[in-house]
Amino acid sequence: MYGYDQNVGQQGYVPQQQPGGYPEQPLYPEPSPPSLADAVRAFTTGQMAPEDFQVIFANSKVYCPRGDNPGFLALHNTQQPVIPMFTSLKELRRYAGKESKYFVITGAEVIDLLPTGYGFVLDMEGDHRMVFDAKAVEQMVEFAMRRMYG
């Protein structure tokens, strides 16, 4: 401006960027948690503790068939009413067909919204079908409450 460089003596930090303009990525990325399908396989074969399974279930997407009315579709032709749920869209389509309607929620929302007295079945047509009766669902609710509120 007046015959001298105004930037002399000023130092600034410029973050290093990789070619392409992206910030530097960590050398060792965080391992991703197992998928819900992997957790079902591990739990049904005794390779995963119930508490670990419940944490993964709570944070996973669950695919639920739906009818014309809002809410879960329940099967009443069982000893206790159960609601079919699936670990993936592929598993749901295997059970309900390609054109079936569905909705997706988290496992935590399942535990929160499941009607009292109902159980659920994960991957009904899958190799590792898993049935949670109403008593097991109550225990899952208790576990979730202990985790949230101590």
Backbone as numpy.savetxt, mean C-alpha at the origin, in Angstrom:
# Nx Ny Nz CAx CAy CAz Cx Cy Cz
29.46 49.19 -13.09 28.65 50.36 -13.09 29.52 51.62 -13.09
30.37 51.89 -12.19 31.20 53.08 -12.15 32.65 52.74 -12.49
32.89 51.83 -13.39 34.23 51.52 -13.81 34.89 50.43 -13.01
34.18 49.76 -12.13 34.79 48.65 -11.42 33.79 47.49 -11.37
34.32 46.31 -11.13 33.51 45.11 -11.09 32.83 45.01 -9.73
31.53 44.97 -9.70 30.80 44.91 -8.43 30.82 43.52 -7.81
31.24 42.52 -8.52 31.25 41.16 -7.98 32.55 40.81 -7.29
33.53 41.68 -7.31 34.80 41.39 -6.65 34.58 41.27 -5.16
35.15 40.23 -4.57 35.03 40.04 -3.14 33.77 39.31 -2.72
32.83 39.10 -3.60 31.62 38.35 -3.25 31.81 36.90 -3.64
31.43 36.05 -2.75 31.50 34.62 -3.04 30.11 34.04 -2.88
29.76 33.18 -3.76 28.46 32.52 -3.67 28.62 31.03 -3.88
27.70 30.27 -3.35 27.73 28.82 -3.51 26.85 28.44 -4.68
27.42 27.72 -5.60 26.67 27.21 -6.75 26.66 25.69 -6.63
25.50 25.08 -6.40 25.47 23.62 -6.25 25.91 22.93 -7.53
26.66 21.87 -7.36 27.13 21.08 -8.50 25.96 20.33 -9.12
25.90 20.34 -10.42 24.85 19.60 -11.10 25.49 18.67 -12.11
24.82 17.56 -12.29 25.27 16.61 -13.29 24.89 17.13 -14.67
25.55 16.63 -15.70 25.14 17.03 -17.05 23.65 16.75 -17.24
22.97 17.66 -17.84 21.53 17.50 -18.04 20.75 18.33 -17.05
21.42 18.94 -16.06 20.74 19.84 -15.14 20.09 19.18 -13.94
20.32 17.90 -13.70 19.71 17.23 -12.56 20.64 17.26 -11.35
20.11 17.45 -10.15 20.96 17.42 -8.96 21.59 16.03 -8.80
22.68 15.99 -8.09 23.40 14.75 -7.89 22.54 13.75 -7.11
22.51 12.52 -7.55 21.74 11.46 -6.90 22.62 10.75 -5.88
22.03 10.24 -4.79 22.84 9.50 -3.82 23.41 8.24 -4.47
24.60 7.85 -4.03 25.25 6.67 -4.59 24.51 5.39 -4.24
23.93 5.35 -3.06 23.22 4.15 -2.61 21.78 4.53 -2.29
20.87 4.32 -3.23 19.47 4.70 -2.98 18.86 3.85 -1.87
17.87 4.43 -1.22 17.16 3.71 -0.16 16.50 2.47 -0.75
16.57 1.34 -0.06 15.87 0.16 -0.57 14.37 0.37 -0.48
13.66 -0.09 -1.48 12.21 0.07 -1.45 11.61 -1.07 -0.64
10.50 -0.80 0.06 9.87 -1.86 0.84 9.29 -2.91 -0.10
9.08 -4.12 0.42 8.51 -5.16 -0.45 7.10 -4.76 -0.90
6.72 -5.26 -2.06 5.36 -5.01 -2.54 4.38 -5.76 -1.65
3.12 -5.39 -1.74 2.10 -6.10 -0.96 2.05 -7.56 -1.36
2.17 -7.86 -2.65 2.16 -9.26 -3.10 3.34 -10.03 -2.50
4.53 -9.41 -2.47 5.69 -10.05 -1.85 5.47 -10.27 -0.36
4.86 -9.28 0.29 4.58 -9.39 1.73 3.57 -10.51 2.00
2.55 -10.65 1.14 1.58 -11.73 1.30 2.28 -13.08 1.20
3.14 -13.23 0.17 3.89 -14.49 0.01 4.76 -14.77 1.23
5.47 -13.76 1.70 6.36 -13.95 2.85 5.58 -14.27 4.11
4.46 -13.59 4.31 3.66 -13.81 5.52 3.01 -15.19 5.50
2.47 -15.60 4.36 1.79 -16.90 4.30 2.77 -18.07 4.40
4.04 -17.83 4.12 5.04 -18.90 4.24 5.83 -18.80 5.54
5.42 -17.90 6.42 6.06 -17.78 7.73 7.38 -17.03 7.73
7.69 -16.31 6.65 8.96 -15.60 6.55 8.84 -14.13 6.97
7.65 -13.71 7.39 7.45 -12.32 7.81 6.58 -12.31 9.06
6.97 -11.47 10.02 6.20 -11.32 11.26 4.89 -10.60 10.98
3.85 -10.89 11.76 2.55 -10.21 11.56 2.65 -8.68 11.63
3.47 -8.17 12.54 3.60 -6.72 12.67 4.21 -6.10 11.41
5.22 -6.78 10.86 5.85 -6.27 9.63 4.86 -6.30 8.46
4.08 -7.38 8.40 3.07 -7.46 7.33 2.07 -6.32 7.46
1.61 -6.06 8.67 0.59 -5.02 8.87 1.11 -3.64 8.48
2.38 -3.37 8.74 2.96 -2.08 8.35 2.96 -1.95 6.83
3.37 -3.00 6.14 3.39 -2.97 4.67 1.96 -2.87 4.14
1.04 -3.65 4.70 -0.36 -3.61 4.26 -0.93 -2.20 4.42
-0.69 -1.58 5.55 -1.26 -0.25 5.82 -0.81 0.79 4.80
0.41 0.64 4.28 0.96 1.63 3.36 0.81 1.25 1.89
0.19 0.12 1.61 0.07 -0.36 0.23 -1.27 -0.02 -0.38
-1.29 0.00 -1.71 -2.55 0.14 -2.45 -3.25 -1.20 -2.46
-4.57 -1.16 -2.27 -5.39 -2.36 -2.31 -6.48 -2.11 -3.36
-6.69 -3.07 -4.24 -7.66 -2.96 -5.33 -8.93 -3.70 -4.91
-10.06 -3.01 -4.99 -11.34 -3.56 -4.55 -12.35 -3.51 -5.69
-13.03 -4.64 -5.96 -14.09 -4.58 -6.95 -15.23 -3.71 -6.42
-15.95 -3.08 -7.34 -17.07 -2.25 -6.89 -18.29 -2.52 -7.76
-19.43 -2.26 -7.17 -20.68 -2.41 -7.89 -21.20 -1.05 -8.31
-22.50 -0.97 -8.46 -23.12 0.29 -8.87 -23.24 1.27 -7.71
-23.29 0.76 -6.49 -23.40 1.61 -5.31 -22.04 1.76 -4.65
-21.81 2.89 -3.97 -20.53 3.07 -3.29 -20.33 2.03 -2.19
-19.09 1.71 -1.92 -18.77 0.79 -0.83 -18.18 -0.51 -1.30
-17.84 -1.34 -0.33 -17.25 -2.65 -0.60 -18.30 -3.63 -1.09
-17.88 -4.54 -1.96 -18.72 -5.67 -2.35 -18.39 -6.83 -1.43
-19.37 -7.35 -0.75 -19.14 -8.43 0.21 -19.66 -9.75 -0.33
-18.99 -10.81 0.05 -19.44 -12.17 -0.25 -20.14 -12.70 1.00
-21.40 -13.08 0.84 -22.17 -13.57 2.00 -22.38 -15.07 1.96
-21.80 -15.74 0.96 -21.97 -17.19 0.87 -20.83 -17.92 1.59
-20.22 -17.27 2.56 -19.15 -17.85 3.36 -19.60 -17.91 4.82
-18.82 -18.58 5.66 -19.20 -18.71 7.07 -19.38 -17.34 7.72
-18.46 -16.43 7.46 -18.58 -15.03 7.86 -18.51 -14.20 6.58
-19.20 -13.06 6.55 -19.09 -12.24 5.33 -17.66 -11.73 5.15
-17.16 -11.83 3.93 -15.82 -11.34 3.61 -15.88 -10.46 2.37
-14.88 -9.61 2.25 -14.79 -8.69 1.13 -13.55 -9.06 0.33
-13.71 -9.34 -0.97 -12.54 -9.65 -1.78 -11.72 -8.39 -2.06
-10.41 -8.51 -1.89 -9.48 -7.41 -2.16 -8.26 -8.00 -2.85
-7.51 -7.15 -3.55 -6.43 -7.67 -4.38 -5.18 -6.80 -4.26
-4.03 -7.45 -4.40 -2.75 -6.76 -4.28 -2.37 -6.02 -5.55
-3.05 -6.32 -6.66 -2.74 -5.65 -7.93 -3.97 -5.67 -8.82
-3.95 -4.82 -9.82 -5.03 -4.80 -10.80 -5.07 -6.12 -11.56
-3.92 -6.69 -11.82 -3.84 -7.98 -12.52 -4.59 -9.07 -11.73
-4.37 -9.11 -10.42 -5.06 -10.11 -9.58 -6.57 -9.85 -9.56
-6.98 -8.59 -9.50 -8.40 -8.26 -9.51 -9.03 -8.70 -10.82
-8.36 -8.43 -11.94 -8.88 -8.81 -13.26 -8.98 -10.33 -13.40
-8.06 -11.05 -12.79 -8.11 -12.52 -12.83 -9.40 -13.01 -12.17
-9.80 -12.34 -11.11 -11.00 -12.73 -10.36 -12.29 -12.20 -11.00
-12.30 -10.91 -11.36 -13.55 -10.26 -11.75 -13.69 -9.99 -13.25
-12.67 -10.23 -14.04 -12.75 -10.00 -15.47 -12.15 -8.67 -15.88
-11.85 -8.56 -17.18 -11.16 -7.38 -17.70 -11.96 -6.10 -17.59
-13.24 -6.18 -17.73 -14.08 -4.97 -17.76 -14.66 -4.61 -16.39
-14.23 -5.26 -15.34 -14.81 -5.01 -14.02 -14.46 -3.62 -13.50
-15.37 -3.07 -12.71 -15.16 -1.78 -12.07 -14.43 -2.02 -10.75
-13.65 -1.04 -10.34 -12.90 -1.19 -9.11 -12.55 0.19 -8.54
-12.08 0.18 -7.30 -11.52 1.38 -6.70 -10.26 0.97 -5.95
-9.42 1.96 -5.69 -8.14 1.70 -5.04 -8.07 2.52 -3.75
-7.69 1.87 -2.66 -7.49 2.55 -1.38 -6.24 1.96 -0.72
-5.81 2.55 0.36 -4.67 2.00 1.08 -5.16 0.96 2.09
-4.24 0.14 2.52 -4.58 -0.85 3.54 -5.06 -0.19 4.82
-4.47 0.96 5.17 -4.90 1.69 6.36 -6.35 2.12 6.23
-6.74 2.54 5.03 -8.14 2.93 4.81 -9.06 1.72 4.88
-8.58 0.57 4.42 -9.37 -0.67 4.55 -9.69 -0.91 6.03
-8.64 -0.86 6.85 -8.82 -1.12 8.29 -9.78 -0.10 8.90
-9.70 1.13 8.45 -10.55 2.19 8.97 -12.01 2.06 8.51
-12.22 1.63 7.26 -13.56 1.66 6.67 -14.30 0.33 6.68
-13.61 -0.76 6.94 -14.25 -2.08 6.88 -15.36 -2.17 7.93
-16.55 -2.60 7.53 -17.65 -2.70 8.50 -17.34 -3.74 9.59
-17.79 -3.48 10.78 -17.62 -4.41 11.90 -18.26 -5.76 11.56
-17.57 -6.83 11.90 -18.10 -8.16 11.66 -17.73 -8.74 10.30
-17.01 -7.98 9.50 -16.58 -8.45 8.17 -15.09 -8.76 8.18
-14.74 -9.75 7.39 -13.34 -10.04 7.13 -13.03 -9.68 5.70
-11.83 -10.01 5.25 -11.50 -9.81 3.85 -10.56 -10.90 3.36
-10.55 -11.07 2.06 -9.70 -12.06 1.40 -8.80 -11.31 0.44
-7.50 -11.54 0.55 -6.54 -10.94 -0.38 -6.21 -11.94 -1.47
-6.29 -11.51 -2.72 -5.95 -12.32 -3.89 -6.67 -13.67 -3.90
-7.97 -13.59 -3.96 -8.84 -14.75 -3.88 -8.48 -15.85 -4.89
-8.07 -15.47 -6.08 -7.71 -16.45 -7.10 -6.20 -16.65 -7.20
-5.44 -16.02 -6.32 -3.98 -16.07 -6.40 -3.39 -17.32 -5.77
-2.10 -17.48 -5.96 -1.39 -18.64 -5.41 -1.26 -18.56 -3.89
-1.28 -17.36 -3.35 -1.11 -17.18 -1.90 -2.32 -16.45 -1.31
-3.50 -17.02 -1.54 -4.73 -16.42 -1.03 -4.63 -16.31 0.49
-5.09 -15.18 1.00 -4.98 -14.92 2.43 -6.33 -14.45 2.96
-6.85 -15.14 3.95 -8.16 -14.81 4.53 -7.96 -14.20 5.91
-8.58 -13.05 6.13 -8.59 -12.40 7.44 -10.04 -12.40 7.91
-10.34 -13.18 8.94 -11.71 -13.18 9.45 -11.94 -11.92 10.29
-13.18 -11.75 10.77 -13.54 -10.54 11.51 -12.66 -10.36 12.75
-12.30 -11.45 13.41 -11.43 -11.38 14.60 -10.04 -10.87 14.22
-9.49 -11.35 13.12 -8.18 -10.88 12.66 -8.23 -9.40 12.31
-9.33 -8.96 11.71 -9.48 -7.54 11.38 -9.50 -6.70 12.66
-10.20 -7.18 13.69 -10.21 -6.48 14.98 -8.80 -6.33 15.53
-8.00 -7.40 15.41 -6.62 -7.35 15.89 -5.79 -6.36 15.08
-6.05 -6.28 13.78 -5.35 -5.31 12.94 -5.71 -3.88 13.34
-6.98 -3.66 13.67 -7.42 -2.34 14.13 -6.71 -1.99 15.44
-6.64 -2.94 16.37 -5.96 -2.71 17.65 -4.48 -2.39 17.43
-3.83 -3.11 16.53 -2.42 -2.86 16.22 -2.25 -1.45 15.66
-3.13 -1.06 14.74 -3.05 0.27 14.14 -3.25 1.36 15.21
-4.17 1.14 16.11 -4.41 2.13 17.19 -3.21 2.25 18.11
-2.60 1.12 18.45 -1.40 1.15 19.31 -0.26 1.90 18.62
-0.11 1.70 17.31 0.95 2.38 16.57 0.71 3.89 16.52
-0.55 4.27 16.37 -0.87 5.69 16.22 -0.86 6.42 17.57
-1.41 5.77 18.59 -1.64 6.48 19.84 -0.82 5.96 21.01
-0.04 4.93 20.77 0.86 4.42 21.82 0.26 3.49 22.78
